[in-house]
Amino acid sequence: MLLGKNRRKPDLAAIRRIKQVLHDALDLTDKATVTLTELACFEEDCPPIETVFGLLRADAPQLQHKIHKPTSDISADDLMKVCNAWGFDVGAAALSSIGNET
């Protein structure tokens, strides 16, 4: 497969929704930034697409976590895994709005 051929674009509405849900669920300040990057992997034994989550805060180290699926397939359970990996104890109800269109 050649780079640039048949490349699908990430779902920008899903990315915005995920970032907002995480920001709200983690009760982050306006100075905190949640990042999402959808990456394609062409290496052997690598999932074809992964979403990399990042959390940037001025008063704490950068946090990162990967989910091996495209942003459009991210669920509330996936976001719970991200929050837990980052050391946050977030209730499922705080993440349930991920499926709601805004």
Residue pairs with C-beta under 8 A, 6 or more apart in sequence:
1 42
7 40
10 38
10 70
10 71
10 72
11 70
11 71
11 72
13 101
13 102
14 71
14 72
14 74
15 36
15 38
15 71
16 102
17 98
17 100
17 101
17 102
18 36
18 71
18 74
18 79
18 98
19 34
19 35
19 36
20 102
21 79
21 95
21 97
21 98
22 28
22 34
22 53
22 55
22 79
22 82
22 83
23 32
23 34
24 94
24 97
25 79
25 83
25 90
25 94
25 95
26 32
26 55
26 83
26 88
26 90
28 34
28 55
28 57
29 57
31 57
31 58
32 55
32 56
32 57
32 58
33 54
33 55
33 56
33 57
34 53
34 54
34 55
34 56
35 52
35 53
35 54
35 55
35 56
36 51
36 52
36 53
36 54
36 71
37 51
37 52
37 54
38 49
38 50
38 51
38 52
38 70
38 71
39 49
39 50
39 51
39 52
40 48
40 49
41 47
41 48
41 49
41 50
47 68
47 69
49 68
49 69
49 70
50 66
50 67
50 68
50 69
51 66
51 67
51 69
51 70
51 71
51 74
52 64
52 65
52 66
53 64
53 65
53 66
53 67
53 82
54 62
54 63
54 64
55 62
55 63
55 64
55 86
56 62
63 85
63 86
63 87
65 81
65 82
65 85
65 86
67 74
67 78
67 81
67 82
69 78
74 98
75 98
75 99
76 92
76 95
76 96
76 98
76 99
79 95
79 98
80 90
80 92
80 95
83 89
83 90
83 95
84 90
